[in-house]
Amino acid sequence: MHTRTLHAFELIALTACILHGQPVNGPQYWSVVPPNCSSLGELPVAITNGSGTTIGYSCYVAGTFPWLAAGGGWGTSIRVAAPASGAIGVDYSFYDAGGKDLALDTKTGSASPTGSAHEVNFALSANQAANIDLLGAADDGPAYSTNLSGSAYAVFYCPDAATCIAVLPQLIYSALPAIPWSLSVPIAWDTQVWTQWAASGIDDGSQNLVSLAIYNEGTTATAYTVRVYDSTGALAGKGTTPLIAPMQSFGNGTYGQGGTYGDLLKNIITTPLPVGIFKVLIDGGSEYSAVVVLQFNAGSGTALQVAYDYAPTGSAAAISAAGLSLRTARVASRSKAVFGALPR
């Protein structure tokens, strides 16, 4: 089983370095001396060459795209560009709705060969951009008639904290040309998960629809409570999702990817939804999650802004991003394969 590719020294009460093999003849996304990564809440990761010799150190940032769709008319693309301040190392891994490894056919450009893998990694020079297309299930091409959904995990390695802070990937999925628009799903950084989320939308059951994607970043299988409040603030409906799988435990305090669940709001809350604008509150109890809320309006769709919130029975204490160290919980205990050049 593949463990999370995120690496953090915080976990290592054992104080041992996590070493990752990297090429020495491509973009150099490491520093020859350990950079100061304290602003990211971490210590640097040691970088090794193919023979296991340490050649430098990287800071990193990591997070999850809670939803992807590939095959059955849908396709997903992940875009990122290296900041002007330096090169970056990029590592994407793909998972099904239950958090298990998902092998997908991918392309990095129209002229590039199709690859089949659960994981794609490469290095980018400063200002270089990359687009990875997720086509569908491995060996299901070229028609890709089977629709797959799940999540994508991304780790970005950088020579310094400032470069990592500037990295901002984007996931886009669409069913072009059948549906003449595309949707963008923001990344949920590992430092920005929370237990309750809120958004505002409009759902009349036909022309205007709201859908949710919930990714479980906790350690317990959880059924999330979804509440809707009308324009007066009164509770207008309540529903519960099926159990969503937790992050997989691999022992020794390390965890893999969690499960993800997506559906239309009207399928979660089966009573009539309020007329006009309403608030939707996604409540995971004490379990952390990342949430995407989408608004569909006739011929278009968009991702709605989601905000940290708290349970109706909770206090009005200040709300902040989750302080638990998911980075600590998701450290991979084995060395990483050498990153190759970006395929063209």
C-alpha positions, 0 to 999 in steps of 0.5 A: 500500500502506498503511504502519503508522500508528505514528509515532515521532521516534526513527526520524527521524535526519532529525529531521523531524516526522511530522504528522497532521491532526486535528480541532480541534472534537472531543476534544482528545487533544493538548497545545499544547506538546510533552509529555514522552513519554520514559517511553514511549521516544519523542518527541511526534508533531506534530498538525495541523489540516485545513490542515496547521498544527500545533496541538499534540503527542501521545504515543502507544502502539501494538500488534497484536491477533494474531488476529481472526475475522469472517464465517462465523458469527464476529464480532470487537469491539474495545473501549477507553475513554479514561482519566479523565486525558484524551481519546485519538485511536484508529486501528485498521487491519485485515490478512489473514493475510499482512499485507495490507490487509483491508477489513471492514464495521464498526459502532460501535453498533446504530443506527449505519450500516455502514462499509466500510474497512481503517482506522477512526479517531476521538477519545474524550473522557475516560471515553468508551468505544467498541466497534467491531464487525467484521462480515465482508468488505466487500460480503459483508453482510448474511449475511457467510458468508465467514470472514476471519482476520488481525490488527488494528493499534491506535495511541492518541494522548494528550495526555501519557504518563500517559494513554497508559500507562492505555489498555488495549484489548480484542479479543473474538471469538465465534460467538454464538449458535451457540457460547455463549461468547466469547474475549478476545485481549490486545494485543501492545504494540510494546514487548513482543514477544519471540523465544520464548514459553511457556504451559501447557495441557491437550489430550486431542484432544477435550474439551480443546484448545489452539490458537495464534495467532502473529504475525510481528513480524520482518523474515524469513519464519519457520517457528516451532518448537513444542515440548511438555514433559510434567509431568516437563519431558521433551520430548514432541513437536515441530512446525513451523508453515508460513512466516509472512510477515514485516513488509512492507518499504516501504523507507527503514527503514519496515515494514508489518504482518506475517503471522499464523498460527493452528491447533490445537496437535494440527495442528502437533504430530502425535504424541500430546500428553502426558496432563495439564498440559504446557508449550508453547514457541513458538520463533522463533529470532532473529525477534520475534513476538507469541503468543496461546495459547487453551484450549478446555474442552468448552463454554468457551474462554479465553486463556492467560497467555503468558510470555517464555521462551528457546530450549532451546539458549539461556543462562539469561540474564535475559529482558526485553521486546524492546528493538528499536524496532519503533516506529522500524521502523513509522513512516509517512512520509506525513500521516494523514487527519483523525480524524472524530467517533465514528460513532453 
